[in-house]
Amino acid sequence: MSNPHNTAPAAEIVSHNVYFEGKVQSLGLETPTGKATVGVMKTGSYTFSASSPETMLVISGRMQVRFSGKDDQQQYEAQESFEVPAESSFEVHCEADVAYICYYA
């Protein structure tokens, strides 16, 4: 299915993001409401920073989330979402693989 002569404009190419030595990966897309990524997190703990507001929707699995400046964790399961403020960070812990979609404001 590869095409060595891909002539698609850059705006039509799917971006592939790889973080934490490949344990978190996502693909970029445009939605009716703006940019988003759909991805997978393998079992583990990760810290992310957000430069703009984000909405994270868990598609499959479960994650514990701790927002910067907070001591408590909140758990989110499939079909649950949470908001991430701009210019903040958050920690995610996944006890099993998690699929998610992240919408950017």
C-alpha positions in Angstrom: 0.0 0.0 0.0 3.0 2.3 0.0 3.4 4.8 -2.8 6.9 6.0 -3.3 5.6 8.7 -5.7 3.2 10.4 -3.2 2.3 13.7 -4.7 -0.3 14.7 -2.0 0.0 18.3 -0.8 1.6 18.7 2.7 -1.8 19.6 4.2 -3.2 16.2 3.1 -0.5 14.2 4.7 -1.3 12.6 8.1 1.2 13.7 10.8 2.7 11.0 13.0 3.8 11.9 16.5 6.0 9.7 18.6 6.7 10.3 22.3 8.3 8.5 25.2 10.4 6.1 23.1 7.5 5.1 21.1 5.2 4.2 24.0 2.8 7.1 23.0 2.0 7.7 19.4 -0.7 9.7 17.6 -1.9 10.7 14.2 -3.0 14.2 13.4 -6.2 15.1 11.6 -8.5 18.0 10.9 -12.1 17.7 12.3 -15.1 20.0 11.8 -14.1 21.8 15.0 -10.4 22.0 14.3 -7.1 20.1 14.8 -7.1 16.8 16.7 -4.9 13.8 17.3 -6.0 10.2 17.8 -3.5 8.0 19.6 -2.4 5.2 21.8 -0.6 5.1 25.2 1.0 1.9 26.2 1.0 0.9 29.9 3.1 3.5 31.9 3.2 7.0 33.3 3.7 10.1 31.2 3.8 13.9 31.7 2.4 16.2 29.0 2.4 19.9 28.7 -0.4 21.9 26.8 0.3 25.2 25.2 -3.3 25.6 24.1 -6.6 24.3 25.7 -7.2 20.6 25.0 -10.1 18.2 25.4 -9.0 14.6 25.9 -11.6 11.8 25.2 -10.7 8.3 26.3 -11.8 5.9 23.5 -10.7 2.6 25.1 -9.1 1.7 28.4 -8.7 3.8 31.6 -6.3 6.5 32.7 -5.5 8.2 36.0 -4.8 11.9 35.5 -3.2 14.4 37.9 -3.3 18.1 36.8 -0.4 20.4 37.6 -0.8 22.0 41.1 -3.2 19.3 42.3 -2.5 16.5 44.7 -5.4 14.2 43.8 -5.8 12.0 40.7 -9.0 11.6 38.7 -9.9 8.4 36.8 -11.3 8.6 33.2 -12.7 5.6 31.4 -13.9 4.9 27.8 -16.2 7.7 26.5 -15.2 10.1 29.4 -13.4 13.3 28.7 -11.5 16.0 30.5 -10.4 19.5 29.8 -6.7 20.6 30.0 -6.1 24.4 30.4 -3.6 26.2 28.2 -0.1 26.6 29.6 -0.4 23.7 32.0 0.9 20.2 32.4 -0.7 16.9 33.5 0.5 13.4 34.4 -1.2 10.3 33.0 -0.9 6.8 34.4 -2.2 3.9 32.3 -2.4 0.4 33.8 -3.2 -1.0 30.4 -3.1 0.3 26.8 -5.4 3.4 26.2 -6.7 4.8 23.0 -7.7 8.5 23.0 -8.6 11.5 20.8 -7.3 14.9 21.8 -9.1 18.1 20.4 -7.1 21.3 20.3 -8.7 24.7 20.7 
